[in-house]
């Protein structure tokens, strides 16, 4: 009933810095420093994502720089000790990469980041080719939509559709992302639906529903 939800394609960064499996350790560090990022997609061929190398993948080299891990520590932290001796992105990266499609919704991207405990996701097409990258900050961009934009969408896609006969009696205001619905409508059963749909509009922080219906005779 509401407008098409925002997708990853709407907020992702399309200019992405990536490295190849053969990229050396120091070049990976230099790229992170130059572009002020904490992780880089690793691509091969025509841009197919094969992994992600992050600061966490690089830190074991510094951690074990001054001491050689004992046998027990090596067994307990096989992945980290292996990365400590690695010199290229191919051996440092986490693979397979956790990726997402451009048409995925923002809640889906947020859930995936939370579940996999990552701060950003490479965005790939059906062939696994890199199309962009989406970060936690990108997902928050929808909350920068203007109050006027949110007001117009709620009135058009929620109020006018849920209350076709009494929508003119409904006042919609949005302040700092908080939407307020006020007025009298004919069908009280539709009030919870209107509140739920308004809350689902991308960029809405909260909804205060003050809709009323005529009392039963």
C-alpha positions as CSV (number, residue, x, y, z in Angstrom):
1,X,0.0,0.0,0.0
2,X,2.9,2.4,0.7
3,X,5.6,3.5,-1.7
4,X,8.4,1.2,-2.8
5,X,10.8,0.7,0.2
6,X,14.2,2.2,0.0
7,X,16.8,-0.4,-1.1
8,X,20.5,-0.7,-0.7
9,X,20.9,0.7,-4.2
10,X,19.4,4.0,-3.0
11,X,22.0,4.6,-0.3
12,X,25.1,2.6,-1.2
13,X,28.4,4.2,-2.3
14,X,29.2,3.3,-5.9
15,X,32.8,4.5,-5.9
16,X,34.5,1.6,-4.2
17,X,38.2,1.0,-3.4
18,X,39.1,-2.6,-3.8
19,X,42.2,-4.8,-3.9
20,X,43.1,-8.0,-5.6
21,X,44.2,-11.3,-4.0
22,X,47.8,-10.5,-5.0
23,X,47.8,-7.1,-3.3
24,X,50.6,-7.0,-0.7
25,X,50.2,-6.3,3.0
26,X,51.7,-2.8,3.0
27,X,49.6,-1.8,0.0
28,X,46.4,-2.9,1.7
29,X,47.4,-0.8,4.8
30,X,48.2,2.1,2.5
31,X,44.9,1.9,0.7
32,X,43.0,1.9,4.0
33,X,44.9,4.9,5.3
34,X,44.5,6.8,2.0
35,X,40.8,6.3,1.7
36,X,40.0,6.3,5.4
37,X,38.3,2.9,5.4
38,X,38.6,0.0,7.7
39,X,37.9,-2.8,5.2
40,X,38.3,-3.4,1.5
41,X,36.6,-5.9,-0.9
42,X,39.0,-8.3,-2.6
43,X,38.1,-8.8,-6.2
44,X,39.4,-10.9,-9.1
45,X,38.7,-11.1,-12.8
46,X,36.0,-8.6,-13.9
47,X,35.3,-7.5,-10.4
48,X,33.9,-10.6,-8.7
49,X,34.1,-10.3,-5.0
50,X,36.0,-13.2,-3.4
51,X,36.6,-11.8,0.1
52,X,37.0,-8.9,2.4
53,X,40.2,-7.8,4.2
54,X,39.7,-5.7,7.3
55,X,41.8,-4.1,10.0
56,X,41.0,-7.1,12.2
57,X,42.6,-9.3,9.5
58,X,45.8,-7.2,9.6
59,X,46.2,-6.8,13.4
60,X,47.6,-10.3,14.1
61,X,50.8,-9.3,12.3
62,X,51.3,-6.5,14.9
63,X,50.1,-8.6,17.8
64,X,52.6,-11.4,17.2
65,X,55.4,-9.1,16.0
66,X,57.4,-9.2,19.2
67,X,56.7,-12.8,20.3
68,X,56.2,-16.1,18.7
69,X,53.0,-17.8,19.9
70,X,53.4,-21.0,21.8
71,X,51.9,-24.3,20.6
72,X,48.8,-24.1,22.6
73,X,48.1,-20.5,21.4
74,X,48.8,-21.5,17.8
75,X,46.2,-24.3,18.1
76,X,43.7,-22.1,19.8
77,X,44.1,-19.3,17.3
78,X,45.0,-21.0,14.0
79,X,43.3,-18.3,11.9
80,X,45.1,-15.4,13.6
81,X,48.5,-17.0,13.7
82,X,48.2,-17.9,10.0
83,X,47.3,-14.3,9.1
84,X,50.3,-13.0,11.2
85,X,52.6,-14.7,8.7
86,X,50.6,-13.7,5.6
87,X,51.8,-11.1,3.1
88,X,49.0,-10.8,0.5
89,X,45.3,-10.1,0.6
90,X,44.5,-13.6,-0.6
91,X,45.8,-15.1,2.6
92,X,44.6,-12.2,4.9
93,X,41.1,-11.9,3.7
94,X,37.9,-13.3,5.2
95,X,36.3,-15.6,2.6
96,X,33.6,-16.0,1.4
97,X,32.6,-12.4,1.8
98,X,29.3,-11.4,3.4
99,X,27.6,-9.6,0.5
100,X,24.2,-8.2,-0.3
101,X,22.3,-7.4,-3.5
102,X,21.4,-3.9,-4.6
103,X,17.6,-4.6,-4.4
104,X,17.8,-5.7,-0.7
105,X,15.8,-3.6,1.7
106,X,17.6,-1.5,4.3
107,X,16.2,-3.5,7.2
108,X,17.5,-6.6,5.5
109,X,21.0,-5.0,5.3
110,X,20.9,-3.9,8.9
111,X,19.9,-7.3,10.1
112,X,22.7,-9.0,8.1
113,X,25.3,-6.5,9.5
114,X,24.1,-7.3,13.0
115,X,24.0,-11.0,12.5
116,X,27.4,-11.2,11.0
117,X,28.9,-8.4,13.1
118,X,30.3,-6.4,10.2
119,X,30.3,-2.7,9.6
120,X,29.9,-2.7,5.9
121,X,28.8,-5.0,3.1
122,X,30.0,-5.3,-0.5
123,X,27.0,-4.9,-2.9
124,X,27.1,-7.4,-5.7
125,X,24.9,-8.3,-8.7
126,X,23.7,-11.8,-9.5
127,X,27.1,-12.8,-10.8
128,X,28.9,-11.6,-7.7
129,X,30.4,-8.6,-9.4
130,X,31.0,-5.6,-7.2
131,X,28.6,-2.7,-7.7
132,X,29.1,-0.7,-4.5
133,X,29.4,-0.9,-0.8
134,X,27.0,-0.1,1.9
135,X,28.0,0.9,5.5
136,X,26.1,1.4,8.7
137,X,26.3,5.2,8.1
138,X,24.7,4.7,4.7
139,X,21.7,2.9,6.3
140,X,21.1,6.0,8.5
141,X,20.9,8.3,5.5
142,X,17.1,7.8,5.3
143,X,16.8,9.6,8.6
144,X,18.1,12.8,6.9
145,X,15.0,13.0,4.8
146,X,13.3,16.4,5.3
147,X,10.1,16.7,7.5
148,X,8.3,18.1,4.4
149,X,9.2,15.0,2.4
150,X,8.0,12.7,5.1
151,X,4.8,14.6,5.6
152,X,4.0,14.4,1.9
153,X,4.7,10.7,1.7
154,X,2.6,9.9,4.8
155,X,-0.3,11.9,3.5
156,X,-0.2,10.5,0.0
157,X,0.7,6.9,0.6
158,X,-0.9,6.3,4.0
159,X,-3.7,8.7,5.0
160,X,-5.2,9.1,1.5
161,X,-5.2,5.4,0.9
162,X,-6.3,4.1,4.3
163,X,-9.0,6.8,4.7
164,X,-10.2,7.6,1.2
165,X,-13.5,9.1,2.6
166,X,-12.2,11.1,5.6
167,X,-8.5,11.8,4.7
168,X,-9.2,15.6,4.5
169,X,-10.1,15.5,8.2
170,X,-6.7,14.1,9.1
171,X,-3.8,16.4,9.9
172,X,-0.2,15.1,9.3
173,X,2.7,16.9,10.8
174,X,6.3,15.8,11.1
175,X,8.9,17.4,13.3
176,X,12.5,16.1,13.5
177,X,11.3,12.9,12.0
178,X,8.5,12.3,14.5
179,X,5.2,12.1,12.7
180,X,1.9,13.0,14.3
181,X,-1.5,11.9,12.9
182,X,-4.5,13.8,14.3
183,X,-8.1,14.1,13.4
184,X,-11.4,12.1,13.2
185,X,-11.9,9.2,10.8
186,X,-14.9,7.1,10.0
187,X,-13.6,3.6,10.7
188,X,-11.7,3.1,14.0
189,X,-10.5,-0.3,12.9
190,X,-8.2,1.3,10.4
191,X,-6.4,3.6,12.9
192,X,-3.9,0.9,14.0
193,X,-3.2,0.2,10.3
194,X,-2.5,3.8,9.5
195,X,-0.2,4.1,12.5
196,X,1.7,1.0,11.4
197,X,2.1,2.1,7.8
198,X,3.3,5.6,8.9
199,X,5.8,4.0,11.2
200,X,7.1,1.9,8.2
201,X,7.9,5.0,6.1
202,X,11.6,5.2,5.6
203,X,13.1,8.0,7.7
204,X,10.3,8.2,10.3
205,X,11.8,8.2,13.8
206,X,8.5,7.7,15.6
207,X,4.7,8.1,15.2
208,X,2.3,9.7,17.6
209,X,-1.2,8.7,16.7
210,X,-4.0,11.0,17.9
211,X,-6.7,9.8,15.5
212,X,-10.2,9.4,16.8
213,X,-13.4,7.9,15.4
214,X,-17.0,8.8,16.1
215,X,-18.4,7.2,19.2
216,X,-20.9,4.4,18.6
217,X,-24.5,5.5,19.1
